[in-house]
Amino acid sequence: MAEKFSRWDSADYLKSEEDFDLYFEACLAEDPGDGSLIRAALGTIARARGMSQLARDTGLAREGLYKALSPEGNPEFATVMKVIKALGLKLGGQTTRA
């Protein structure tokens, strides 16, 4: 008998504002420097909250957001900032400088 596996999506486990913040902070810290993990985190949080609402809040097309925040996406910095602001997230935090 063949085993069946369901699709795992981290968006299914992000339930609260604290979850969103902690997930985003972890992705910021672990990003390899090319923004790929940050883009993925924004896409995951957007799906957890609702892409349609994000589209309304940013004034961007829902389809465009899916494309920009996909693994193949390459969003402009202005788009990333609109998404961050609309999701109520913050860039920054503590520095690692001595």
C-alpha positions in Angstrom: 0.0 0.0 0.0 1.4 3.4 -1.0 1.8 6.0 1.6 0.0 9.3 1.1 1.5 12.5 2.4 -0.3 15.9 2.7 1.3 19.1 1.7 3.1 20.9 4.6 2.9 24.6 4.7 4.3 26.7 7.5 1.5 29.2 6.9 -0.9 26.7 8.5 1.0 27.1 11.8 1.2 30.9 12.0 -1.9 31.9 14.1 -1.1 35.0 16.1 0.7 38.4 15.7 3.4 37.0 17.9 3.8 34.0 15.6 4.1 36.4 12.6 6.7 38.6 14.3 8.9 35.7 15.6 8.8 33.9 12.2 9.8 37.1 10.3 12.6 37.9 12.8 14.0 34.3 12.5 13.9 34.6 8.7 15.6 38.0 8.8 18.3 36.5 10.9 18.8 33.4 8.7 18.5 35.0 5.3 21.7 34.2 3.3 22.0 37.8 2.1 20.0 37.6 -1.1 16.6 38.3 0.4 15.2 34.9 -0.6 14.2 33.9 2.9 12.7 37.3 3.6 10.6 37.1 0.4 9.5 33.6 1.3 8.6 34.7 4.9 6.5 37.5 3.6 4.7 35.2 1.2 4.1 32.7 4.0 2.8 35.4 6.4 0.7 36.8 3.6 -1.0 33.4 2.9 -1.5 32.9 6.7 -3.3 36.3 6.9 -5.0 36.3 3.6 -3.5 37.4 0.3 -6.7 39.2 -0.8 -6.7 41.4 2.3 -3.0 42.2 1.7 -3.8 43.2 -1.9 -6.4 45.6 -0.6 -4.1 47.0 2.0 -1.1 47.5 -0.4 -3.1 48.5 -3.4 -1.3 45.8 -5.4 -2.9 43.1 -7.4 -3.3 39.7 -5.6 -1.8 37.8 -8.6 1.1 40.2 -8.6 1.7 39.6 -4.9 1.7 35.9 -5.4 4.2 36.2 -8.2 6.4 38.8 -6.4 6.6 36.7 -3.2 7.0 33.3 -4.9 10.4 31.6 -5.0 10.9 32.8 -8.6 9.8 36.3 -7.7 12.0 39.4 -7.7 10.0 42.1 -6.1 11.1 45.7 -6.1 12.2 47.1 -2.7 9.2 49.4 -2.7 6.9 46.4 -3.0 8.7 44.6 -0.1 8.3 47.7 2.1 4.6 48.0 1.2 4.0 44.4 2.1 6.0 44.7 5.4 4.1 47.8 6.4 0.7 46.3 5.5 1.5 43.1 7.5 2.4 45.2 10.5 6.0 43.9 10.5 9.2 45.7 11.2 12.6 45.6 9.7 15.4 45.9 12.1 15.8 44.8 15.6 19.0 44.3 17.5 22.3 44.7 15.8 25.2 42.2 16.0 27.8 44.9 16.1 30.1 45.1 19.1 
